[in-house]
Amino acid sequence: MRPAQTYANLTDAQYQQLLTALHQQWRVAVRAVMILLSADGMPPAEIAELLHYDDPVTVRRWIRRHDAEGLPGLPDRPRSGYPRHGRTRLGTRIRALLATPKAWTTIRIWRARTPRGSPPHHLPAHPRTSQLAPTPPDSQDRNVSRD
C-alpha cells in the first residue's frame, strides 16, 4: 500500500522566502535543475514557469552556457567594477536606517552607521553648505565696481 500524499503547508511569507532563496542563495542549483529538466525534454517556457522566472530567455541562456562550458559555467562570473565596500550586512543596516522616519542624507547615514559618528575618509567632515545656498542679493551689489 502506498503512503498518503504529503504536501507542504506554507504561508505566503514562507513561500516568498523560499522563492527569494531559490533565486539568490541557490542559484547554481536552480541552474542545474534547469539543465536536468531540459535534458528530460521539458521546453524552456515550462521550465521558466515552474521555477518562477519571468522569461524563458533566462532558461535558454543557462542551457546554452552549460552546453558551451559544462558545469563550471553555471556559477556567476566575476563582475566588472570596483569591489563592494562594507560587510554583507551593511545594506540591511542602511535599509533599516532608511525605514525610520527621518530626513536622511548621506552624511547622516554614515554618522549613524560608523563609530562615534565619524564619516568615512572620502566624505568631508563638514559639508560646505555655502556652495549650495543661493547668493544673497546684497552680495551681488558688492561685486559691481563703483566709479
Backbone hydrogen bonds, N-H to C=O, Kabsch-Sander energy under -0.5 kcal/mol:
donor,donor_aa,acceptor,acceptor_aa,energy
10,L,8,A,-0.7
15,Y,11,T,-2.3
16,Q,12,D,-2.3
17,Q,13,A,-2.3
18,L,14,Q,-2.2
19,L,15,Y,-2.2
20,T,16,Q,-2.5
21,A,17,Q,-2.4
22,L,18,L,-2.3
23,H,19,L,-1.7
24,Q,20,T,-0.6
24,Q,21,A,-0.7
26,W,21,A,-2.1
27,R,24,Q,-1.0
30,V,26,W,-2.2
31,R,27,R,-2.4
32,A,28,V,-2.0
33,V,29,A,-2.2
34,M,30,V,-2.2
35,I,31,R,-1.9
36,L,32,A,-2.5
37,L,33,V,-2.8
38,S,34,M,-2.2
39,A,35,I,-2.4
40,D,36,L,-1.4
41,G,38,S,-1.6
42,M,37,L,-2.3
46,E,43,P,-0.6
47,I,43,P,-2.0
48,A,44,P,-2.7
49,E,45,A,-1.9
50,L,46,E,-2.6
51,L,47,I,-2.5
52,H,49,E,-0.9
53,Y,48,A,-3.2
58,T,55,D,-1.2
59,V,55,D,-0.6
60,R,56,P,-2.5
61,R,57,V,-2.5
62,W,58,T,-1.9
63,I,59,V,-2.2
64,R,60,R,-2.6
65,R,61,R,-2.3
66,H,62,W,-2.3
67,D,63,I,-2.4
68,A,64,R,-2.0
69,E,65,R,-2.9
70,G,66,H,-2.5
73,G,70,G,-1.6
74,L,71,L,-1.8
90,L,87,R,-1.3
93,R,89,R,-2.4
94,I,90,L,-2.6
95,R,91,G,-2.4
96,A,92,T,-2.0
97,L,93,R,-2.0
98,L,94,I,-2.6
99,A,95,R,-1.2
100,T,96,A,-0.6
100,T,97,L,-1.3
102,K,100,T,-0.9
104,W,102,K,-1.4
109,I,105,T,-2.3
110,W,106,T,-2.4
111,R,107,I,-2.6
112,A,108,R,-2.1
113,R,109,I,-1.6
114,T,110,W,-1.8
117,G,114,T,-1.6
118,S,115,P,-1.8
123,L,120,P,-1.6
129,T,127,P,-1.1
132,L,129,T,-0.8
133,A,129,T,-1.4
139,S,136,P,-0.7
140,Q,136,P,-0.9
140,Q,137,P,-0.5
141,D,137,P,-0.9
142,R,138,D,-0.9
143,N,139,S,-0.8
144,V,141,D,-1.0
